[in-house]
Amino acid sequence: MTDPADDTPIPAGQSAAPPSPPAAAQAGETDMTESGISGTGMEVIRRFWATLPNAPGVYRMIDAAGEVLYVGKAKSLKNRVGSYARGQGHSNRIIRMIADTAQMEFVTTGTESEALLLEANLIKQLRPRYNVLLRDDKSLPYILVTEDERGAQLTKHRGARNRKGRYFGPFASVWAVNRTMTALQRAFLLRTCSDSYFDNRSRPCLLYQIKRCAGPCTGEIAPEDYAALTREAVDFLSGKSSRVKERLSAEMQEASDALEFERAARYRDRLAALSAIQSSQGVNTQSVEEADVVAIAEEGGQFCVEVFFFRNWQNWGNRAYFPKADKSMSVEEVLTAFLVQFYSDKPPPKQILLSHDCPEREVVAAALAVRAGHKVDVATPRRGERRQIVENAERNAKEAIGRRLSETASQQRLLDLTADALGLARSPRRIEVYDNSHIQGANAVGAMIVAGAGGFMKTHYRTFNMPVEKVTAGDDFAMMREMLRRRFARLVKEQPRAADQENPAEKRNGRGDTGQDRPPDDPAFADDSADEFPAWPDLVLIDGGAGQVSGVRAILRELGVTDIPVIGVAKGADREAGRELFHVEGKAPYRLPPRDPALYFIQRLRDEAHRFAIGTHRAKRKRDLTKNPLDEIPGIGPARKRALLHHFGTVKAIRHASLDDLARTPGVNAATARAVHAFFNEG
């Protein structure tokens, strides 16, 4: 990965020579992380430089508070760190990073490829502020066709591949997987039910009735015929779609010639489903069997990386990523950093096609080959169909970043209008909205959603379980107070606000402590955190009226938080949208004009909080409805629970079983039998 330092070429076998370090450093110190080096900046780096080996490895630059500023890899640690210690030719960003450095840590590796992989892992774990950061590192979805003695199951999959079967993907989104799976069900009639559901069927389910499953659970299809359907599905997903369609077309014609029109209609429907899958996959390719196409675009100081996934000569969708990177970095540097982080938890394909040539392409290819277990070709095509595919991805990246900039501008305008409508001193960068949900106090949960200039920030959403020992069932006021207490108590403890954060408007207006204007175009005065999403809210909206606002303000005052506006949004008469009353402590309730854009924006925020709270409550209620009482018994793991259920059949039978019967269960010892019997027979 390209280092942020502006290195100049260094002759072979020669280390970068910074100004002579102090005598203590020249003498050498064995412990580089706990050597008693104090201070910050260039002097610290020079002291560490004196004892570094001329070997590949990873280094970390750490500030006085212990926060990791930057993680970098180097072919030669001594040369790389020496480039920082020269003190010349650096950008303003690197100068600030060097000035903040109070400590450094080093790990040597056998090769530069190993250093690159270790660097990617540390960046993902530590998220240093000066590195390129992949904002959305969620794993991509796959389609899994399991190998199961009951009969193959068709299912979605994320994460580690710990189930036996064939994995197909990745797909760009869950929506694409759902759409493809629905068509595959119609085409191949494979089951999608869980194993426990499959094992307990006594008659076919609804999917069999609507011709989306062959019914292997109750023997509606012979095992060998179901295995043939499975092979057809695997062949189709493996790229042999023409062969599968030809076979189905021949069988349809054969059924038609035999005047078996109902069977012919079934083959016709399966062919239509296969055609629907292929048409929905967009532009396919004749020259790329398995590849990811990665293109980058930059506009307005923001970067967009568009990734297209090609598998088995088919386009399985695309996805846009917006990595966080300094505006001074080139697109090649950002693309290199993105590649290694992107494949840190995903298997790389055989080929990766890039829109720009990476300065460390060979090192990246070697590192990804180590991770994948096979050769990975990283190339920048110049002509032919592959170049056309890359240009198409690059065009999509430019369009995606254009849409994002437009949406951000519109969102910022809404934030400005909201500040004016609610009488705020400045436009909010972070809005937090709170709501709760329960049914007569049962399965009570609180929910917090977050919005900013980038829209709804779903990675910042939080839920709060409401324990019955702390909150009276059904007491909305107590639930809201408990939720705000926990949220802000943790915020005060983990991220206390510095003195210059008390009035962020002053910072944004360009005035320092002296009251003198800062040069607006001087990058040396740039606010490093200007592009960071703040941890503290500028506005808190709660679902409720004056009583809720008063209770929340009291909680915040107890925690020493007095400068964050808290506004209650109460539903209007007859819960009519547009008639909402806004409650602020110390002011009379008021309404906004019916067609005010700020009102529509606040309604969207409130509805999103309500949706999130309701969804969380329903998920919790569903878990409780399906909870097995055996899960609550200490010492009962999956194996013993399975043994009890296989022996007795139901939890009800286990509940009424005698101690002797429990002890005779295969795989259950006497202590476990006594624990189970005591749990169900407390008297």
N, C-alpha and C positions, 0 to 999 in steps of 0.2 A: 504494500500500500504506500502511496506517495507520502513522504514526510512533509510537514508544513514548513520546515526550514528551507531556505533558498540556498541549496548547496552549490558550490562551485566545484569543478572537477579536481580531484585529488590524485596526484601521481601514485602509480602502483607501489604498494609496499610502504607508503608514507602516511602518517596520521595527520589529521587536521591539527594545526598548531595554534592554539589560542595563546594569548599572553601568558607568560610564565606563571604557574600557580604558586601559592605560598609554599614555604618549605615543608610544612606539615603534610601537604598533599603530595609533594614530590617524594616524601619518604614512603608513601603508600599506606593504605589502611585497608584491612581485610574485610571488615563489615561495612558494606556500602550503604546500608539502609539505617544503621544505628551507630554511626561513627561520630556522633557528637557535632556534626556540621550544623551551624546555626546561620540565621540570616535568610535572605531571599535573593533571587536573581542570578546574575552572571557569576558571582563569586561561588555560590553553591554548586553550579554546574561545573565550573572549572575544578573544584575540589574533587568531585566525583570522576571527572574525566581522567584525572591523573592515574587512577587505579583500574581503569576499564580494560578488558581484554580486546584483542583485535579479532572478534568472533561474532557470528550472527546471534541475534537475540531480540528481546522485547524490553522496552524501557517504559517507565511510568513517571510522569512529572506531576508532583503533588504540591498543593498549596499549604499555607500555615495551618489551616483548619483541618487538614487531613483529607481534603477532597481531591480526587484524581482529576487533573486538568487535561491530560493528554496521554494516550497510549500509542506508541509507535513501534515499528519493527525496523531492524537494520541488518544489512549484510555484514557490517562491521560496527559494533557498538562504539568503539573508540572514535572512529571517523564521524559517525552520525552525531554523537554528543559533542564532539569537537566543533562541528559546524554551528551548534548553538553558541558555543563559548567564544567564537570569533568576534561576535558583537557587531557585525556589519553585514549589509545586504539583506536584512530581514524586513518583512512587511510589518505594518503597525500591529497586526494581530499577533504575530510571533513575538514581537517586542513585549507586548502585554503579557503573553504566556510566560515568557522567560522571567519577567519582573515578578510574577506571582509565584514562581517556583520556589519552594522552601525545602523540598525533599525529592529524592529520586529513588526508584527501585528498578532492579534489573533481573532478567532471567535469560541465561544463555541457552541456545538450542543447537542441535546438530546441523541443521540446514536453514536456509532462508525460507523455504517452504513451510517448515515447522513453525518458524517465527511468525509467518503470515497467518497461519491457522490459530496460533495462540493469541495473536493480536486481535483477531476477529472475535474470539471468545471473550476476551477481557473487555473489549468495547461494548459487546452486547450486555455483559454483566454490570459494568461500572458506568456506562453512558457518560463519558467525559465530555465536558462542554466544548472543547476545541476539536473534537473528532467529527467526522461525518457520521451522522446517526440515522439509521433506518427507523423511521417513526412507526411504521406498521410492520411488525415482524411476526404477525400471526401465521400459523402454519396453513398451507394450502390444502384444500380438500381433494380426496381421491375416491375412486370407486373401487370397492373390494368385492371380488367373487371368491367366497371362502371355499376351502376344501373341508367338507363335513360329511360324515357318514350318514347324517340324516338327509342330506341333500344340500347342494350349494345354496348359499344365501347371497343375495345382492344387497350391498349396504354402503353407506357413506363412511369415510374414514378420515380421521385427522391424527397427527402425532406419530408415535413410534409404531413400527410395523411388527407388532407382537402376535398377530393372528396368522395362521396358515392360510394361504390363498394367493390369488393373482391381484396385484395392485395396478390400477390404470389411472394415469393422471400425470401431473397435477392439473386440476381445472382452475379457472380463474376465480370462480366464486361458488358458493353453495347453491345459488340459484341455477347456475349452469349444471351442477351435479344433479339437482332435483329434476330439472327438465330432462336431462339425459336418462336418468333412472326411470322416470315415468314412461319414456318411450321404450326403454329396454324391457320393462315389465310387459308392455303390450306386445313387443316383438318376440320375446323368448319365454315369458310366463314364469320367471324365476321368483322364488319367494323372497320377501323382504322382512318377514316377521322375525322376532327374536327366538332364540332356542327354547326358552321357557314357554313362550306362547305356542311354539310349534309342538312341543312335547305334550301339551295339555289339551289339544284339539280333539273333539269327538266328531265334528262335522266340518266341512269346508267353511272358510270365512267369506266375507263379502267380496274380497278381491277375486276369489274363484268365481263368484257369481257374475262379476262384471268382466270376466275374461282378462284379468291381469295377473293371474297366478294359476299354475297347473294343478295345485292341490296335492303336493306330495305328502302333506301332514296326515291325510286320511286315506292315502293310497288311491287317489283318483287317477294317478298316472303311475305307470310301472317305473321302478328305479332306473332301469336301463334307458327308458325313453326320456326320463328327466335328466339323466347324465348326458344324453345326446343334445338336449336343449342347452345344457351348460356349456358343452363344447362349442356349440354354435355361437353363444354369447361371447365366449373367450376369443374365438376366431374373429368375430366382428370387431371387438375392442382392440384386437391385436393388429388390425389393418387389413384383414382378409375379407373386407366387406363385399367385394364383388363376388367372391366364391359363395358366400352365404346367401346373397340375394339370388344368384343363379340357381342354387339348390332349392330355395323356397319357391322361385318362379316355376321351376320344373314340377315340383310337387303340387303347386296350385293348378297347373295345366293338367296334370295327371288326374287330380280329383275332379276337375271340370269335365274331362273326357269321360270319366266314369259316372257322370251325372250326380256326383256327391257335392252338391252346390254349397251346402253348409260348411263342409270341410274346406272347400275352395275359398269361401268367404273368410275363413279364419286365416288362411295363408295370405289372402289379399290384405287383410288388416295388419298382419305382421310386416308385410313388405312396405305398407304405407308408414308404419312406425319407424322402420329403418330409414326410409327416405327422409322422414322428419328430422331424425338425428343428424344425418349428413347435411341437410340444408341449413340447419341451425348452427352448424359449426363454421359457417362463413367460408372464407377463401382457403381451400386446401392447396397442397403443394405437390409437385411431381419429383422434386429433387431433395427434399428434406424429410428424412424418416423420423428422426428424434433430435430435436434442438429447441433451445430457448433463444428467442431473438430479443436482445436488450438494447434499447435506444434511449438516448438522453437528450433533453432539451433544456435550455436556460433562458429565462426572461424575467426581467424586473428583480434580479437578485435571487430568484427562486429556481429550483431544479425539479424536473420531473423525469422519472425513469419509467418507461413503458416496457412491459415484458409480455411477449407473445409465447404461448406454449404450443409446440408442435410435437405430436406423438403419433407414430404409425401413419405418417403421411397425412395426418388430419390436424386441423387447427382447433385446439381445445380452449380457446378463449385468450383474453389478454387482461392485464391489470396495470393500473398506474400507481406508482409510488412517488412520494414527495419527501426525499431525505433532507434532513437538516444539515446544512453546510454553510461555511462562511462564503460571503459574496466574492471574496478575492480568489477563491479556488477555481481552477479550470474544470471544464466538463470532463476531461480525461481523468483528473484526480478523483473527482466525485464518483465517476463510473467505476474506477478500480476499487475504491472503498466500498461501494455498494455491492459489487459482485461477491466479495469474500463474506460480507455480513449476510447477504441474501441466502447463500448456500450453506450457512453455518448449521442450519437445522433441516435442510432439504437435500435430497440426493441430486447431484448435478446430472444433466443429460450427457449424451455422448458428444454433443456439439453445442457451443454457445456462439452466436453470431452477434457482433457488436456494431454499433453505429460509428463509434470512434475508436481509434487504436489506443490501447492502454500502454502506458510507459513500462509496465511490469507484466506484460502479457504472459511471458513464458513462466515467470514465477507463479502467477495466479493459476495457470493451467496445471502446473506441477502440484500445487497445493490442493486444487480441486480433485485431481486424480488420486491423491492420497486419501481424500475423504470419500470419494465415490468407489474406489477399488477397481477402476478401469480408466483407460485413457480418456481425457477430456480435451477436445480440440477447441481452443478459443481463437476465433478468427474475425477479421473485419473484411467482408467480401467487397470487391471492387466492381464486379460486373455480373451479369446473368440474373437468373431468377432469385438467387439468394440476396443479391443486392436490392432487387425490387422489394423483397420481403422486409429487409432492413429499412428501406426508405419509407415503406408503409408504416412500420412501427415508429419511426422518427416523426412522421407526420402526425400520427396519433398522439405522441408525446407533446408536440407543440400545441395541438388542439386542446389537450387536457390541461396544460398549464395556463393556456388562455382562458379556459372556462373557470379554472380555480381563481385566477386573478380577478376575473369579473365578479365571481361569487363573493370573494373576500371584500371587494370594493362595495358591493351591495350590502353585505353583512355589516361592514363598518358604518355605512350610512344609517342602517337601522339602529346600531348602537348609539350613534350620535343623536338620532331622533329620540331614542329612549331616554338618554341623559337630559335632553331638553324637556321632554314631557314630564319626567319625574322630578325635575329640579335638582339634578345631580351636579356636583361641581365640575365633573369631567366625564368623558366618555368611558364607560366600563370596559376593561379588557377581559375580565372574567366575571360571569354571572353564575351564581349558584341558586338552584330552585329546589325546594324541599316539599315533599308530600309523603303521606303514609296511607297504608291500605290494610284492611282487616275485615273479617266478618264477625261482628259481635265480639270483638276482641281476640278471636282465634287466628292463629298464623299471622300475627301482626308484624309488619315490616315497615321500615322507613326507607325513603329513596331520595337520593340527591342526583340531579343532573346538572351538567355544566355546559355553558355556551360561551363563545367568544367570537373573535373576528373570523375564525375558520369554520363557524357553524357549531353544531353540536359536537362537543369533545367527548366522545363515548368512552375513550380510555380513562377518563377522569370520573366516570359515573361511580357511585358508591351505594351500597345497600346497608341497612342497619337492622339486625334482628332485635326485637323488643322482648327481653326476658320478663316473664310474669312477676318475678320477685321484685322488679324495679318499677314496672309500669302497670297500673291497674288496667284490667282488660277493658278495651273500648274507650279509654280516656285519651282523646285526640290531643288535648292540650299537653298532657304529661308525655305522650309519645314525641311530640314536636320538641319539647324542652330537652328530653333525653337525647334525641338525635342531634340537636345543635350543641349540646354540652359535649358529647363524645367527639363530634367533628372538630370543634374549635379547641378543645382541650388538647387533642392530639396535635393540631396545627401549631398551637402555642409552644408545645413541648419539642416537636421535631423540627419546625421551621420558624423560629422566632423572627419577628420583623425587626430589621436593622433600623437605625435612626433615619437613614435616608430613604427608607421605604414607607415612613409614616405619611409622607406627602409626595407620592410619585408624580403628581401633576407638576410640581416644581422641577423635578428632574427632566420631565419631557419638555418643559418650557425652556430648557437650556440654561438654567441658573444653578450655580454651585453655592457652597456655603458662604462665599464672599459676596454674593449678589451680583457678580459680574457676568455678563453674557459670555457663553461659550461659543466658539466659532462653529456654526451649524454644519459646515462642510469639512471639518477637520476630523479625519478618521481616528486620530489619536484620542479624541474625546468621545468616541462612539461608545454607547452603552452596550456592554457585552450581552446584557440580558434583554435587550430590546426585542429580540425575536423569540425569546423564551416565553412560554405560556406561564403566567404567574401562578404561584401556589395559593395566594390569598385572594379572596373575591373582592371585587369593587362594589358589588351589589348582591344582596340576598333577597330573594323572593320566596314567600311562603304561602301555602294554600290556607287561607284563613283570614279572620277579621282582626278587630282591635285587641281582643283577648289573646290571640296567638302572638301578635306583634309585641304586646306588653310582656308576655312570658319569655319570649326569645330575647328581648332586649335585656331583661333582668339576668338571664343566663350569661349573655355576653359581657355585661358589666362585672359579674363575678369573676370572669376570666381576664378582665382588664382590656377587653376589646370594645372600644367606644366610638371608633371612627368609620365603621362600615355601615352604610345605609341598609335598613331592614324594612321591607315593604310587604304588607299583606295584601293578597289579591282575593277578595271575597266574591263569590258568584252573585250575580244580580238577581233581581226579583224573578221568581219562577225559573231560576238557574239559566236565564237567557243570556246567550253570548252577546257581548257588546254593552251589557249593563253592569259590568264589574265595578265594584267599589274598591278603591285603593286606600289602604290604611297606613299612615305613618304616625309614629308616636309623637304626641304633642301637636298634631294637626287634625283638622276636621276631615272626615272621609270625603273623597272626591272621585269624579269620573273623568275619563278621557273622551274626547269627541268620538262619535260612533265610527267614523271612517278614518280615524287616525292610524297611520302605518305603525306607529309605536304600539298602539293597542293590539293590532293584529299580531305583532311580533311577540308581545307578552302572552297573548292567548296561545300562541304556538309553544312558547316555553312551558306554560302551565300544562298544556295538553301532553307534551312530551314527558313531563314529570309524572303526570297521572298515568300515562301508558306504562312507563317504566315501573312505577310502584305497583300497579295492578298486575303486570306480568310477573314481577318478582313474587308477589303474594300468591298468585296462582301456581307458580312452580313450587313454592314451599308447601302449599296445601296438597298438591299432587304427590310430593314426596312423602308427606305424612300419611296420606291415604294408602300408599303402597308400601309403607314401612313394615318390615317384618319384626314382630316382637322379639324374636330371637336375637336381633341386632343389639338389643339393649342389655343383654345378659353378659356380664364381664367374663372374659375367658372363652367365649364361643366365637370361633373364627369361621371362615368360609367352609373349611373341610368338615368340621363337626356339625355345622348347621345343615350342610348337604346330607350328611349321614343321618341326622334325625329326620329330615324331611323325606328322604328315600325310604326310611324304615316305617314312619308313621303316616306319611302322605300329606297331612295338613297340620297347621299350627294348633288347630282346635284339638286334634287327637293328642298332640304332644302335651297340651295344657292339662288334659284329663288323664294322662298316663300315670301309672304308679311309679314309685322310685325303682322298684325291681325291674319293671318293663324298660325304663330309661337306661338302667345299668346294663341290660342285656343287648342294647343296640350296638351293632358292629361299629367300631371306631370311636366309641364313647366310653371313657373310663368312669370310675366311681365318683371322683370329685366333680366331674362335669355333670353327671347325672344328678348329684345332690344340688349343684348350683341351679340347674334347670328346674328341678322340682321345687326348690325354695323360692325361685322367682315367681312361679305360678301359684304357689300355695303358701302365702306369707303367714297365714294363721297357723 
